[in-house]
Amino acid sequence: MDCCGTRTKHRDEKEYKDLVHRLNRMEGQIRGIRSMVENDRYCVDILTQVSAVKSALDAFCRELLNSHIKSCVVEDIQEGREEAVDELCQIIQKLMK
């Protein structure tokens, strides 16, 4: 935890770069969608790009969740903080909506 009571996680350089790369790519896709709207592109073309962003965001979530389970959840359980399982179940439920 940091000074404000917020939990933090240090990520190794590879994980950090991969996550930021994915986010940068999605940010570019979102800017592209905005440009398509501004340029009066055909609805189906825009929706196709929206679908691609949703897929990219889902992949980002899967990658982050996988990392979270293998590191944060395992560490919490090993340290006796079994409430990590409840937290994990809650976040999975949110992601599956």
Secondary structure, 3 states (H helix, E strand, C coil): CCCCCCCCCCCCHHHHHHHHHHHHHHHHHHHHHHHHHHCCCCHHHHHHHHHHHHHHHHHHHHHHHHHHHHHHHHHHHHCCCCHHHHHHHHHHHHHCC
